[in-house]
Amino acid sequence: MLNIKNLEATIDNKHILKGLNLNIKPGEVHAIMGPNGSGKSTLANVLSGKNGYEIKGDIKYNGESLSELSTEERAQKGVFLAFQYPLEIPGVNTNTFLRTSLNSVRKAQGEKELDTLTFLKLIKEKASELGIDEKFLSRQLNVGFSGGEKKKNEILQMKLLQPKLSILDETDSGLDIDALRIVADGVNSYKNKENAFLIITHYQRLLDYIKPDYVHVLSEGKIIKTGNADLGVQLEKTGYSNIV
Amino acid sequence: MKQNYDFKIDKIKDLSSEEINLRKKNLELFYQTGFPNKKDEDWKFSDLNSILRNNFNKIVNNDFLPSQTEFKIISEFEHNFISLFNGKLISKDFSYEEKNKILIENFNYKNELSLDVKNSLYFLNNALATGGFSLEISKNYKLKKPLVVYNNFSNSLKEKMVNYKNSIVLNENSELNIINYINNSSKENFMVNILENIKIKKDSSLNNFLINNSKCNGYFYKYLKSDLEKNSNFKNYFLSSGLKFNKLDIEINLNEENSNSSIFSALNLMNNEHQEIKTRINHNTPNCHSYQKVKKVLNDESKGVYQGKIFVKKIAQKTDAYQLSKALILDDAAEFDAKPELEIYADDVKCSHGSTSGSIDLNSIHYLKSRGIPEKEAYQMLINGFLCEILEKLSEGKIKNFLKEKLERQINGY
């Protein structure tokens, strides 16, 4: 599904990713761990198509060159990024945003757009699965939401848009144990043979709930070690300094 | 330099000789300075003289005869209405209300041509004004439906100037929602100069809306003076995008305790449109509140100006005054000028002011795009969000929906 070959990324003359290789197949869960400044969030930004990066190397998504697609096209084709810091957007109603988003994706995929009533029924259902109070949906997007509420809102968007590749950028940060469990349940219930996950995290914590097939250690812009779920557990005990 | 205007009192019919003299005096005072220019501090960001010079060959006045004209009635909500055509009152309908509670008539110009305001447009209005209306609401009467004032202008006003005065009085414990609705889509350039005097007596409240309905080549100036008595409320919403030029010059006098005033405005300016909101809020007595929030989105070569002054008299303790102006500048050629001012002589007050301007937040755009929303729509959503926030405090209902729909149309450039 995703094939990254020798990816380099530079921003403001800082060389951050220095030849990263990664292959993800449908149905797989990959975790990327690494110390601060290793390039984890840059990888997420680059995959989502954020402006400002100078890119070298090759990123193929289902055989298509990702770099040639705009951010919205990537989303329409099934790439989803759960933001580390979801943005607060004053004046934009959460429901309106969610419906515009879903209908943009549906339209691009050649499906019929949902009318307001059908949409509201769907979103209420999805929100209650994640324990999100309906009244959040009529508030301004992420404005005044707690850290946990923002992250749940990201997972809600994921479940609504049903992407093929979901990238979770430090989704566990700022979550208490209960919220962490709800988020993990949300991810686990969406996991199937067709879709894949790339989970970016500092800590093993989230991986206790979402079991990865592969754990990669990112350091100074490169993947320096790959293992199975046990690698995450080991890192938690020994820290990065023994590996890096 | 050659004058680009030519005004004549004798074009106005049926004046007494006394009135003619007074009007002539006013016209002379206007001619001494002409239209205001940037040397005048109040006009330093909106040099009306050169704006008119660049857009008019010769501006003249005319005594517009009232004539019936067809216009589209708003269908979204039930309302009373007054219809003005080129400033003249031509029809009215208060069928939702009790009889004898509302007095509506042509503005009476006798004794109303005083020389007390030193502003050349004020003199010009005194000299040339005809038409306009006087509205008075009886004590203890709350209108059941809002009042729409249709400001219709004919399509043949090329290079003409329309001057008129309105007066609105809310007697004790009365209530009114008034919607000033500007309706003209003429390509011709014309100018409108309105003086409006509002008196809100004890325990009364007035919600005053201004909406422009279509792109129009009119140059508008309105001087709105209001006086508030004890426990009264005055709320203003200005959504006047689409006019070529507009300056709202607003004076609010909080004369008795516990009176409240607010001004909300959301403007989306395009091409070379130019709009200014100038306010002067006089806290003349203790325990009054005033609130101002003015938001502008500036596209192309448009210009947005906000000059806001809060004046607090020495006796006006426990004043609570707030003022905020925000602008989103979307093009390098667009301009935003703000001059917030506080002049405070009391020592126990809560006053704050702020002004920000910036471009659109690209991280927010990226966030919306990452959810599959196309770039153009993402921008539209953020602009909508920025401006529609102005309507948030308005209670839910048909008027709010109507305003929101109009504002969204203004944002989409009609």
Chai-1 contact restraints between the chains, C-beta under 6 A:
chainA,res_idxA,chainB,res_idxB,connection_type,confidence,min_distance_angstrom,max_distance_angstrom,comment,restraint_id
A,S48,B,S370,contact,1.0,0.0,6.0,A-B,restraint_1
A,K50,B,H366,contact,1.0,0.0,6.0,A-B,restraint_2
A,T71,B,K369,contact,1.0,0.0,6.0,A-B,restraint_3
A,T71,B,S370,contact,1.0,0.0,6.0,A-B,restraint_4
A,E72,B,K369,contact,1.0,0.0,6.0,A-B,restraint_5
A,E72,B,G372,contact,1.0,0.0,6.0,A-B,restraint_6
A,E72,B,P374,contact,1.0,0.0,6.0,A-B,restraint_7
A,A75,B,S370,contact,1.0,0.0,6.0,A-B,restraint_8
A,A75,B,R371,contact,1.0,0.0,6.0,A-B,restraint_9
A,A75,B,G372,contact,1.0,0.0,6.0,A-B,restraint_10
A,Q76,B,G372,contact,1.0,0.0,6.0,A-B,restraint_11
A,L81,B,S370,contact,1.0,0.0,6.0,A-B,restraint_12
A,L87,B,N363,contact,1.0,0.0,6.0,A-B,restraint_13
A,L87,B,S364,contact,1.0,0.0,6.0,A-B,restraint_14
A,L87,B,Y367,contact,1.0,0.0,6.0,A-B,restraint_15
A,I89,B,S364,contact,1.0,0.0,6.0,A-B,restraint_16
A,P90,B,G385,contact,1.0,0.0,6.0,A-B,restraint_17
A,P90,B,E389,contact,1.0,0.0,6.0,A-B,restraint_18
A,G91,B,G385,contact,1.0,0.0,6.0,A-B,restraint_19
A,G91,B,F386,contact,1.0,0.0,6.0,A-B,restraint_20
A,G91,B,C388,contact,1.0,0.0,6.0,A-B,restraint_21
A,G91,B,E389,contact,1.0,0.0,6.0,A-B,restraint_22
A,V92,B,M381,contact,1.0,0.0,6.0,A-B,restraint_23
A,V92,B,G385,contact,1.0,0.0,6.0,A-B,restraint_24
A,T100,B,I373,contact,1.0,0.0,6.0,A-B,restraint_25
A,S101,B,R371,contact,1.0,0.0,6.0,A-B,restraint_26
A,S101,B,G372,contact,1.0,0.0,6.0,A-B,restraint_27
A,S101,B,I373,contact,1.0,0.0,6.0,A-B,restraint_28
A,S104,B,G372,contact,1.0,0.0,6.0,A-B,restraint_29
A,S104,B,I373,contact,1.0,0.0,6.0,A-B,restraint_30
A,V105,B,G372,contact,1.0,0.0,6.0,A-B,restraint_31
